[in-house]
Amino acid sequence: MNEKTTRRKHPVRTGIIAGSAAIALLLGGGAWWAADRFLIEHVEIADVSAYEASLAATGEEADAEPDSATEGVVSGSSYSDGATSVDVTTVTTGTGDDTLTYYVAEVTLSDATRLRSAFAKDSFGENIIETPSAIAESVGAVFAINGDYYGFRDTGIVIRNGVVYRDEGAREGLAFYTDGRVEVYDETTTSADELLADGVWNTLSFGPAIVEDGAVVDGIEDVEVDTNPGNHSIQGEQPRTAVGVIDENHLVFVVVDGRSPGYSRGATLPELGEIMAGLGATTAYNLDGGGSSTMYFDGALVNDPLGRGTERGTSDILYLAW
């Protein structure tokens, strides 16, 4: 496996949604600020695939995804190519309004770089969204979950597929390394360059960590991820998405449905931690939840976000390609 050595970052902004000046004329100052902050697309890189390919062509990016050992095959709710596998299961507990339904994907990777990231509309920036299924289909994913919704904020360290996109440390992040390690780290004590030098392939910036050393982390029910205006609480019984580490190149992903009495009430963060620890995760990390919580497998939506059978747009996914 090759380690990433890219130092190129902060590319020139390539565009902002057309017509924003016209919108400004129609809105008052406060309304315009809110639209600009939460609704209007701010595109920094308009063609991420081409951008990453250009780095690969100059030798500045880690090698492309390795070939599978054999052609990938789906059988029921499982996928295998001989070296990489995905097994999806459904778990339901409780009855009546206490019913909790969640989906588990146990993933074994032949190589850590098989797990990749993709952005909505193949663009990097703020407020750029697509449904996770649409993003997954555009990149030929056999399996995907929603990511950290990096585009809602302008902070955090964002390294994806061995490329730096943002270096504004602010919170507890998660780093996936090319050698198969996955570690929780403090963004404020390091930099994207240092992480790349250590072999980081992908980072996520949401949190908090919910399992450490195989035990549920104390106090997670009181953690605040962001203080941004308009940010919703991550506490209480909510739809959830989490990633857990069982061993090197052996991961478990969980998506919990919620806000649907009789089908799934949602989980608290301590409950999510208990689920992940029970699945054998020694480390687990909370990702964007609510209506964003999505699992995709073999061309279809696995879960039922908010009990509506529809998805909410988000800014990114983690995925495994065919």
Number of C-alpha atoms within 10 A of each C-alpha: 13 12 18 24 20 19 15 13 14 12 12 8 13 11 13 15 11 10 9 14 9 9 14 15 10 10 13 11 11 9 12 18 14 15 17 17 18 17 15 20 21 21 18 19 20 18 15 17 14 12 15 18 14 13 16 15 11 8 13 18 22 22 16 14 14 12 12 17 12 11 10 16 15 16 9 9 14 17 21 20 17 13 13 20 20 22 19 21 13 15 10 12 11 13 12 11 13 14 17 22 24 24 19 22 24 20 24 21 18 20 19 23 26 22 22 19 26 26 28 25 18 20 21 25 25 23 24 26 23 19 20 31 24 15 27 31 17 13 17 14 21 21 29 30 30 30 29 24 25 25 21 20 15 14 16 23 29 22 25 21 24 30 25 23 20 21 20 16 19 18 21 20 24 26 22 25 24 26 17 22 16 26 18 19 16 13 21 15 9 14 15 25 19 12 22 22 13 14 23 28 28 27 27 25 28 23 24 23 26 28 26 20 11 20 17 24 19 12 10 19 16 10 14 16 17 17 9 9 9 11 12 12 13 25 15 12 18 24 30 27 27 28 25 27 28 22 16 15 23 20 22 23 23 27 30 30 30 28 19 19 15 15 22 28 23 27 23 18 27 19 15 28 29 18 20 29 23 13 18 16 26 18 26 35 28 27 26 22 23 23 22 26 29 33 28 22 25 21 15 13 19 21 22 24 26 24 16 9 10 14 21 16 20 27 28 28 25 22 26 24 17 19
